[in-house]
Amino acid sequence: MSDTRRESAAESAVRVSTLELFFDLVFVFTLTQLTRLLADELDWPGAARVALMLGIILWMYGGFAWLTNAVIPNNRLRRSLMLVGMGGFLTISLAIPDAFGDSGWAFGVGYFVVNAVHSGLFVLAGGPGAARAMLRLAPVNLTSATLVLVGGFTPGGWRWALWALAFAVDVVAPYIRPIGGFTISPSHFVERHGLVVIIALGESVVAIGVGAAGLDVDLPLVIVAALALTLSYLMWWVYFGDGDEAAEHALAAVPESRRAMVAMRAYGYAHYVLLLGVVVAAAGTKKVVGHAGEELKLAEAVALAGGLALYLAGDAAFRRVLGLGNVPYRAAGVVLALATIPLGLIVAGGQLVALIAVLLLVLAVEARRTRM
């Protein structure tokens, strides 16, 4: 078997390995921790902390998705290094609840380890083209990782500043150091990111159970749980309703010289907004379950509607980059979702029903347009 995916004779048939899925399960624990943190600190500073940490973490998760797109973890050394990377992500996850307090050092150390494993594996096993591209990008990644590491040992405002600077470095990195040397296998790339989205959406389902913990299982609880599950299902439909094939074909149709940058815009920047939406919506869902007949606080109503709005905005950006269509309808859904906030201030269950209606309307209009 070839050492690199791009050399595979059956590139289009390369699928995600069980080790990669195992890696993703460890990464998704970070989303669980971020959701829990946001639900406990549902205010603007709490939201800013969650958004900043997710941005930093997601950059390196994306790096590993790119890594395994080029390097098959098919020998003991590569699998062992993947395990070290998983350990780094687990350390980050454990540090998240108090990352801006006493656990900041663990967040920084975990992130530095993840970064080192990523760069090392790419250079050692990524093939000549990917290795050259990684050598150009590695100094930028090292700068970001060092900022996160140092920030973990600094107090208060300095940590905010250094971690925000690290996130900014990550965002502009593809423009500072061109990434055209990376080769993308569309089938593997699309599947890998799709699996993370579906696992992340599972966090919304977990939020239902967490929100219902300790409550009597009566008819109202069952009804609101079913409504929350319906909302998660419709969020799944928004992203996966067209199947992976459309995204695979769209990415494969991009000239290879531009494919890496298009992949970064679609699966990096746009997916950051989309996954942030999942986290925020899950935090809002936890507040609704068990209190459907009550009014929500403003922050809770904003989280429930704002999470879905972010999710739709991220999906619209993703579709626009790949030319998948339905962008105006998803954009309209953003506005309609935010319009439900006043209803949540009256009755939580009413806002949940209204958000379901928004997604049903968006999907119904899209389906009718497709038939015309």
Salt bridges, closest charged atoms under 4 A:
ASP3 OD2 - ARG78 NH2 3.81
GLU20 OE2 - ARG5 NH2 3.13
GLU20 OE1 - HIS188 NE2 2.63
GLU20 OE1 - ARG192 NH1 3.17
ASP24 OD1 - ARG192 NH2 2.81
GLU41 OE1 - ARG49 NH2 2.57
GLU191 OE1 - ARG15 NE 3.09
ASP242 OD2 - ARG319 NH2 2.66
GLU248 OE2 - ARG15 NH2 3.68
GLU294 OE1 - HIS291 ND1 3.30
ASP315 OD2 - ARG319 NE 3.12
ASP315 OD2 - ARG330 NH1 2.41
GLU366 OE2 - ARG330 NE 2.51
